[in-house]
Each structure stands twice: as structure tokens, then as C-alpha cells.
Amino acid sequence: MNSSDITNRLKDAVWDRVTGESFETTVVDADLANTIQARQPDIPLTKIAPRPENDGIDAARDLVNTLYTVRTGQFDYQNQSPVQSFEVWYDESKVKFLFKPADEVLRERFEKQVLDKHPGSKIEEYHTRFPEVEEGDFISGATMDLRKMFYYPIKTPVEGVETFEEDPYGPLTSEMVVQEERTSDGQQVASDDCRMLVQVVFKPAKRTWSQKLPFGIDVEDRGMELKNGRLKDSLGRQLSGEVEVQDASRKMKNAGEQIAKQRGQPGFYTRIRVLAISPYREVAERHARGVAEVFETYYNAVTEQGLVSQPLPKDELRATVEKAASRTLALGLREKFATSEKTILTPPELAGIAHIPNDDIETPNVDWTYTESSPGVPADAPQFDDQTTTE
């Protein structure tokens, strides 16, 4: 081991001690750079530059609802629904909002609805399909998982018991931007010395997710049980119907109401990935950690549900980067059934995570549009209700 290696290891140890939980990195080599390029989608992304004055997060649920299109295969249990993604980038010193459609038909549907819900937005095909990555860059990242079983809702922007007081994209995008930043050894970090990708990949789930086993759970029954007493956390008890109860508190009753109201709602299988890229290892780690921590503010204190960051170890980072480049959402066998590994979000929940903000977020360097674009779609335009759902 040479002196340079020893120095780098000492720096790593100091940085981990200062920051607490370790976010690891992987170094971009020629093989990974080529893989990222090869895995990128064949069709361009859609880039949205909204006007600063728009309805922001308040319009998000209606926009998400238009993306619920369930498609089944020859057999009803086969879910062949399209996989799409909503993404927030920090690239070229700008915060950008992008959408990866499954096909051109769904792109057109999404763009029409954006112009309806966010008039004046500038929408264009974006042929850059991944933030800039160079050999020698460091990549750090995390995925976000649910704390509890999938039918406990997280905090949402929709009026209810537990809602956001302000758009969470304010702190989230602020954590992405580099301004007047230095490394631990005093080097000045330029605004383009960090690129970030927050990727929300989602796929419609059949409505049975909230109704019955084996692919879902009757959330109305679970909610009423919680209102009348306390469900023990044992998954085996919940699935078998054996429930131990105690007197329900007001908080439990409120949580039960929130759970029960989800029956029949659309649901989306969801993956949330956070990736930071920088020529400075600690900068990549710092921003990946910062954004992941913002996602943990989606905690619903009534249901005690929230998002938990899972920092990616070095041996998983490369695989996750490849999945992010290809916008992959592959469901494991356990995820298809009603288990704790399932991540399903309703439209209000997904809206809080994937939406177009307005200037309430007050983040510098956002890619806004300040001129009128082509006229939007009239307010009475068709909403493209799902016609293919078989439930």
C-alpha cells in the first residue's frame, strides 16, 4: 500500500466519523461509463420548464392520476403495465424536471396534461438521457424504502390528517444545488462539480393491492381493526387473521381511518433512487446523504409511516446506476405478494414525491421558463381515464 492509498483511507475514516452513517462511493471506469451509455432508453426524455407562477404541488395528484394505466396479459394476474419515471436532475448547474415515458402515446398524454395543469410550461424532447458522467468521477447514492407495511400511508400534499406545510421540493432541490462549497481540505467546489439524479420509477398496480390476498390486503378491514384496537406488528398474524388488540387511542383511530380510505384507490409500484456524481468523493457522498435525509421528512406521524434511506454499498452501486440508466423496475417474487418488501404508493403519496413545483421552493438555479409558450390544453380537455383496467 503506497502513501497515497494510506492518505485516502485516513480521509475516508475522518469523513465517515464526521458525517455519521457511511455513504460509500464507486469510481466510474471505462466499463461503467460504457454501460451507462448502452443502458439508456431508445426514446428521448420530456423536459418540463414550468413557469414560476403555477399551481405547483397542489396540481400533482390530478397529474399523477392520468398516469394510471393498468394493462394485463393473457391471464388476469399478469401485470404488463407501463414503467415510467419522473426525475429531478441537477446538471449543468441547473435543477431540471424530466419525465421518461414508456412510449410516444404516453408521452403525448403526459405533455397534454402538464399543459393543462401547468399552463405556460415549456415542454421539449430532451436527448440527454443521463446526467454527465466522466471516467474518474465518484458516484454515491441511496434508495428509499417504506418503514412499515405498504398500506400505511406516508405524508401527502392532499388535505388530510398529515399533510405538508410547504413543498418538500424546497429543501430537496436546495440539497442538490452546489453554491459556495468547499471540500474538507479547502478546495473550492464549482457549481458543476456535482451532478445529481433523483429518480422515481413507477408502474401501475392492479386495484387488488388494497382489496385482497395474495397480491394485496383488504385495507378497509385493516383500518377498521386499527380503529377498534391495535394490530400487533407480526406479519404472520396479520396475514392469518389472528389479531391481538388493545384499546385504541385517538392516534390509532386516525391512522385506521387513513388506511381504510385507501381501498379502491389506484396504486403504483415505486422505486426511488438518489445518485450524486462528482470528481470529489466527499461531495458526492455529502449531496447523496442530504437529499436522502430530505425524503425522510415524508414521515406521517399519525400512521408512523415514512421513507427510510438505504445507502448503497459499493458492491450495489454499479448495479443501481445501471438500473437508473435503463429506468428499470423489476419486481421480485416477494414484492408481488402482500409482504413487507412491497412498495406501493397511492396518487396523493406519489404526488408528493413526483411533481412539478412553483417558485414557493425558492431554490436558485431552477430551470424555469419566463416567457409564454404555446397555448395549453383547455381545462375541459379529456382526462384520459383508464379504459384497460380489468379489476
VMD Tcl script that draws the C-alpha trace (Angstrom):
set ca {
  {0.00 0.00 0.00}
  {1.54 3.32 -1.06}
  {1.36 6.64 0.80}
  {-1.46 7.91 -1.42}
  {-3.64 4.92 -0.52}
  {-2.93 5.41 3.18}
  {-3.81 9.11 2.93}
  {-7.09 8.36 1.14}
  {-8.07 5.76 3.74}
  {-7.38 8.18 6.54}
  {-9.51 10.80 4.79}
  {-12.29 8.21 4.41}
  {-12.19 7.36 8.11}
  {-12.24 11.02 9.15}
  {-15.12 11.81 6.78}
  {-17.21 8.88 8.00}
  {-16.62 9.89 11.62}
  {-17.67 13.48 10.91}
  {-20.80 12.60 8.94}
  {-22.00 9.58 10.87}
  {-23.54 6.94 8.62}
  {-21.22 5.98 5.80}
  {-22.30 6.61 2.22}
  {-19.93 4.64 0.03}
  {-18.82 5.51 -3.50}
  {-17.83 3.73 -6.64}
  {-15.42 5.15 -9.20}
  {-16.56 5.49 -12.80}
  {-14.27 3.47 -15.03}
  {-14.48 2.92 -18.78}
  {-16.64 -0.18 -18.32}
  {-19.24 1.62 -16.17}
  {-19.26 4.69 -18.42}
  {-19.90 2.48 -21.46}
  {-22.60 0.53 -19.62}
  {-24.43 3.73 -18.65}
  {-24.37 4.83 -22.27}
  {-25.57 1.44 -23.53}
  {-28.41 1.14 -20.99}
  {-30.00 4.49 -21.77}
  {-33.51 4.38 -23.29}
  {-34.06 4.49 -27.04}
  {-36.56 7.34 -26.86}
  {-35.76 10.85 -25.56}
  {-37.00 12.18 -22.25}
  {-39.51 15.00 -21.87}
  {-38.10 18.10 -20.16}
  {-40.51 20.45 -18.42}
  {-39.51 24.03 -17.69}
  {-42.52 25.36 -15.74}
  {-43.43 28.97 -15.20}
  {-42.55 30.06 -11.64}
  {-46.19 31.04 -11.07}
  {-48.11 27.79 -11.30}
  {-50.22 25.59 -9.02}
  {-47.16 23.51 -8.11}
  {-47.66 20.59 -5.79}
  {-51.42 21.30 -5.49}
  {-51.92 20.10 -9.09}
  {-49.80 16.98 -8.64}
  {-52.45 14.42 -7.69}
  {-54.55 15.09 -10.81}
  {-51.44 14.80 -12.98}
  {-50.42 11.50 -11.35}
  {-53.94 10.10 -11.81}
  {-53.58 10.44 -15.59}
  {-50.57 8.08 -15.45}
  {-52.58 5.18 -14.01}
  {-52.98 2.79 -16.94}
  {-53.22 -0.87 -15.95}
  {-52.53 -3.42 -18.66}
  {-52.82 -7.15 -18.11}
  {-51.56 -10.08 -20.14}
  {-53.36 -13.16 -21.36}
  {-54.11 -14.09 -17.77}
  {-55.63 -11.56 -15.38}
  {-52.85 -11.93 -12.80}
  {-50.21 -10.76 -15.30}
  {-49.44 -7.08 -14.86}
  {-47.94 -5.66 -18.04}
  {-48.50 -2.02 -17.14}
  {-46.00 0.53 -18.49}
  {-42.97 1.54 -16.43}
  {-42.31 5.30 -16.44}
  {-40.20 7.68 -14.40}
  {-40.27 11.22 -13.11}
  {-36.84 12.70 -12.46}
  {-35.23 15.74 -10.89}
  {-31.70 16.46 -12.14}
  {-29.04 18.85 -11.06}
  {-26.92 19.04 -14.19}
  {-25.08 21.85 -15.96}
  {-25.61 23.87 -12.74}
  {-29.41 23.77 -13.25}
  {-32.28 21.97 -11.49}
  {-34.34 20.27 -14.20}
  {-37.59 18.29 -14.23}
  {-37.91 15.37 -16.62}
  {-40.27 12.54 -17.50}
  {-39.37 9.23 -19.11}
  {-42.46 7.90 -20.96}
  {-42.95 4.24 -21.79}
  {-43.86 5.11 -25.38}
  {-44.88 8.04 -27.59}
  {-48.58 7.67 -26.86}
  {-47.99 8.04 -23.14}
  {-45.59 10.92 -23.77}
  {-48.32 12.82 -25.63}
  {-50.82 12.11 -22.85}
  {-48.42 13.37 -20.18}
  {-47.47 16.52 -22.08}
  {-51.10 17.48 -22.68}
  {-51.88 17.07 -19.01}
  {-48.84 19.12 -17.98}
  {-50.01 21.98 -20.18}
  {-53.48 21.66 -18.70}
  {-52.33 21.62 -15.07}
  {-49.32 23.94 -15.52}
  {-50.17 26.36 -18.37}
  {-47.26 28.16 -19.98}
  {-44.73 25.43 -19.27}
  {-42.07 24.89 -21.91}
  {-42.00 21.24 -22.93}
  {-39.39 19.71 -25.19}
  {-37.81 16.41 -26.11}
  {-34.55 16.06 -24.22}
  {-31.96 13.90 -25.89}
  {-29.57 13.87 -22.93}
  {-30.73 10.77 -21.11}
  {-28.44 10.72 -18.08}
  {-26.51 13.41 -16.19}
  {-22.93 13.86 -17.34}
  {-20.60 11.11 -16.14}
  {-16.84 11.06 -16.75}
  {-14.23 8.44 -16.04}
  {-12.71 9.10 -12.63}
  {-15.93 10.54 -11.18}
  {-17.24 9.22 -7.87}
  {-20.86 8.09 -7.58}
  {-22.69 7.79 -4.27}
  {-26.34 7.05 -3.67}
  {-29.24 5.51 -1.82}
  {-32.64 4.01 -2.37}
  {-35.70 4.86 -0.27}
  {-37.87 2.17 1.31}
  {-41.04 2.26 3.41}
  {-40.66 1.95 7.19}
  {-43.78 -0.22 7.63}
  {-46.17 -2.36 5.59}
  {-47.18 -0.77 2.29}
  {-50.78 0.04 3.30}
  {-49.69 2.56 5.97}
  {-49.68 5.93 4.10}
  {-46.83 8.43 4.16}
  {-47.33 12.19 4.38}
  {-49.00 13.70 1.29}
  {-49.78 17.17 -0.15}
  {-53.51 16.38 -0.16}
  {-55.66 17.82 2.58}
  {-55.97 15.38 5.45}
  {-54.67 14.50 8.88}
  {-50.96 14.63 7.97}
  {-50.03 16.97 5.13}
  {-47.04 19.09 4.14}
  {-46.98 22.65 5.38}
  {-44.73 23.56 2.44}
  {-43.44 21.90 -0.70}
  {-40.73 19.36 0.29}
  {-39.03 20.07 -3.04}
  {-37.74 23.28 -1.45}
  {-35.21 21.58 0.84}
  {-34.77 18.67 -1.58}
  {-33.67 20.80 -4.54}
  {-31.60 23.03 -2.26}
  {-29.63 19.96 -1.20}
  {-28.94 19.23 -4.87}
  {-27.51 22.65 -5.75}
  {-23.81 23.46 -5.25}
  {-23.13 27.01 -4.07}
  {-20.04 28.40 -2.32}
  {-18.95 24.93 -1.25}
  {-15.52 23.59 -0.27}
  {-14.06 20.16 0.35}
  {-12.74 19.21 3.79}
  {-9.22 20.11 2.67}
  {-10.29 23.55 1.47}
  {-10.69 23.07 -2.28}
  {-13.32 25.28 -3.92}
  {-16.15 23.24 -5.47}
  {-17.55 24.67 -8.71}
  {-21.31 24.65 -9.29}
  {-20.94 21.99 -11.99}
  {-18.68 19.77 -9.87}
  {-21.70 17.80 -8.72}
  {-24.47 16.28 -10.80}
  {-27.49 14.63 -9.25}
  {-30.31 12.36 -10.26}
  {-33.43 11.84 -8.15}
  {-35.38 9.18 -9.99}
  {-38.90 7.99 -9.18}
  {-39.70 4.93 -11.29}
  {-43.28 3.71 -11.09}
  {-45.65 1.14 -12.56}
  {-49.43 0.92 -12.04}
  {-50.58 -1.87 -9.74}
  {-53.90 -3.64 -10.09}
  {-56.52 -2.30 -7.71}
  {-56.49 -5.60 -5.84}
  {-53.43 -4.24 -4.00}
  {-55.88 -2.69 -1.50}
  {-58.54 -5.37 -1.56}
  {-57.45 -8.96 -1.09}
  {-54.75 -11.56 -0.75}
  {-52.43 -12.86 -2.12}
  {-51.31 -9.76 -4.04}
  {-52.81 -7.24 -1.68}
  {-54.52 -6.76 1.68}
  {-58.04 -5.58 2.47}
  {-57.01 -2.16 3.77}
  {-60.55 -1.33 4.89}
  {-60.53 -4.31 7.26}
  {-57.03 -3.45 8.47}
  {-58.04 0.16 9.05}
  {-61.17 -0.77 11.00}
  {-59.18 -3.23 13.12}
  {-56.74 -0.48 13.96}
  {-59.58 1.91 14.83}
  {-61.08 -0.64 17.19}
  {-57.78 -1.79 18.69}
  {-54.10 -2.13 17.94}
  {-52.81 -4.58 15.35}
  {-49.68 -6.31 16.52}
  {-46.79 -5.90 14.11}
  {-46.41 -9.61 13.38}
  {-46.89 -10.05 9.64}
  {-47.88 -13.68 10.20}
  {-50.72 -12.64 12.48}
  {-51.94 -10.01 10.03}
  {-51.99 -12.41 7.09}
  {-53.59 -15.24 9.05}
  {-56.27 -13.03 10.56}
  {-55.08 -13.60 14.15}
  {-55.08 -10.13 15.66}
  {-54.17 -9.08 19.19}
  {-55.78 -5.80 20.21}
  {-55.76 -3.25 22.95}
  {-57.86 -0.13 23.46}
  {-57.40 2.22 20.52}
  {-56.04 5.70 21.12}
  {-57.16 8.73 19.12}
  {-53.97 8.45 17.09}
  {-54.70 4.80 16.24}
  {-58.23 5.67 15.21}
  {-56.97 8.43 12.91}
  {-54.39 6.06 11.44}
  {-57.09 3.44 10.88}
  {-59.23 5.97 9.02}
  {-56.33 6.91 6.75}
  {-55.63 3.25 5.96}
  {-59.28 2.34 5.31}
  {-59.79 5.24 2.89}
  {-57.21 3.75 0.52}
  {-59.43 0.84 -0.52}
  {-60.10 1.02 -4.25}
  {-57.58 3.78 -4.88}
  {-55.08 3.41 -7.71}
  {-51.63 2.29 -6.60}
  {-48.17 2.41 -8.10}
  {-45.23 0.10 -7.53}
  {-42.46 2.60 -6.90}
  {-38.65 2.80 -6.79}
  {-36.90 5.92 -5.51}
  {-33.21 6.29 -6.34}
  {-30.84 9.07 -5.33}
  {-27.49 9.34 -7.13}
  {-24.77 12.00 -6.84}
  {-21.81 12.28 -9.22}
  {-18.70 14.36 -8.59}
  {-14.93 14.40 -9.14}
  {-14.78 14.79 -5.32}
  {-15.71 11.71 -3.33}
  {-16.93 13.62 -0.28}
  {-19.06 15.97 -2.42}
  {-20.87 13.00 -3.98}
  {-21.44 11.47 -0.54}
  {-22.50 14.76 1.03}
  {-25.20 15.54 -1.53}
  {-26.49 11.97 -1.75}
  {-26.88 11.94 2.03}
  {-28.50 15.38 2.12}
  {-31.20 14.52 -0.43}
  {-31.89 11.11 1.15}
  {-32.41 12.81 4.52}
  {-34.98 15.19 2.99}
  {-37.00 12.20 1.81}
  {-37.20 11.06 5.43}
  {-39.32 14.17 6.16}
  {-42.19 12.43 4.36}
  {-42.86 10.77 7.74}
  {-46.54 10.55 8.68}
  {-46.66 10.92 12.47}
  {-50.21 9.52 12.65}
  {-49.56 6.25 10.80}
  {-45.87 6.25 11.79}
  {-45.05 5.53 8.15}
  {-42.25 7.17 6.24}
  {-39.35 6.69 3.86}
  {-36.07 5.26 5.11}
  {-32.83 5.80 3.22}
  {-30.79 2.74 2.33}
  {-27.26 3.94 1.47}
  {-25.92 1.81 -1.34}
  {-22.77 -0.18 -0.55}
  {-20.03 -0.16 -3.13}
  {-20.94 -3.61 -4.50}
  {-24.55 -2.48 -5.18}
  {-23.86 0.99 -6.54}
  {-22.83 -0.10 -10.01}
  {-25.92 -2.27 -10.45}
  {-28.19 0.53 -9.24}
  {-26.56 3.04 -11.61}
  {-27.22 0.63 -14.48}
  {-30.87 0.26 -13.42}
  {-31.20 4.03 -13.18}
  {-29.79 4.46 -16.68}
  {-32.28 1.94 -18.11}
  {-35.20 3.09 -15.87}
  {-35.70 -0.48 -14.66}
  {-38.41 -1.54 -12.24}
  {-38.22 -5.30 -11.84}
  {-40.46 -6.85 -9.19}
  {-39.10 -9.73 -7.17}
  {-41.40 -12.61 -6.30}
  {-41.87 -11.44 -2.70}
  {-42.80 -7.94 -3.87}
  {-45.68 -9.30 -5.92}
  {-47.33 -10.66 -2.81}
  {-48.53 -8.87 0.32}
  {-45.22 -8.70 2.14}
  {-43.19 -6.04 3.93}
  {-40.96 -5.71 0.83}
  {-43.79 -4.27 -1.24}
  {-43.62 -0.53 -2.02}
  {-46.93 0.79 -3.34}
  {-47.94 4.44 -3.25}
  {-51.35 5.97 -3.94}
  {-51.65 9.04 -6.24}
  {-51.56 11.53 -3.31}
  {-48.43 9.84 -1.94}
  {-46.70 9.65 -5.31}
  {-47.69 13.26 -6.00}
  {-45.62 14.45 -3.07}
  {-42.56 12.62 -4.41}
  {-43.01 13.28 -8.14}
  {-44.39 16.70 -9.04}
  {-43.70 20.00 -10.76}
  {-43.07 22.75 -8.20}
  {-43.58 26.51 -8.36}
  {-41.47 29.36 -7.06}
  {-42.57 28.66 -3.48}
  {-39.48 26.45 -3.29}
  {-37.14 29.50 -3.62}
  {-34.26 27.31 -4.84}
  {-31.66 29.06 -7.00}
  {-30.75 27.80 -10.48}
  {-34.10 26.16 -11.24}
  {-34.80 25.74 -14.96}
  {-37.91 27.96 -15.12}
  {-39.44 29.44 -18.24}
  {-40.27 33.15 -18.09}
  {-41.96 33.50 -21.49}
  {-45.31 32.26 -22.69}
  {-45.14 29.03 -24.69}
  {-47.79 27.61 -26.96}
  {-51.36 27.68 -25.61}
  {-52.18 24.98 -23.11}
  {-54.89 22.39 -23.41}
  {-58.35 23.71 -22.43}
  {-59.49 22.93 -18.92}
  {-62.29 20.73 -20.26}
  {-59.90 18.54 -22.26}
  {-60.38 14.76 -21.82}
  {-58.54 13.34 -18.79}
  {-57.66 10.04 -20.50}
  {-59.39 7.86 -17.94}
  {-58.01 4.33 -17.84}
  {-60.04 2.04 -20.08}
  {-57.91 -1.08 -19.70}
  {-58.24 -1.87 -16.01}
  {-59.70 -5.31 -15.53}
  {-60.46 -5.20 -11.83}
}
mol new
graphics top color blue
foreach p $ca { graphics top sphere $p radius 0.5 }
foreach p [lrange $ca 0 end-1] q [lrange $ca 1 end] { graphics top cylinder $p $q radius 0.2 }
display resetview
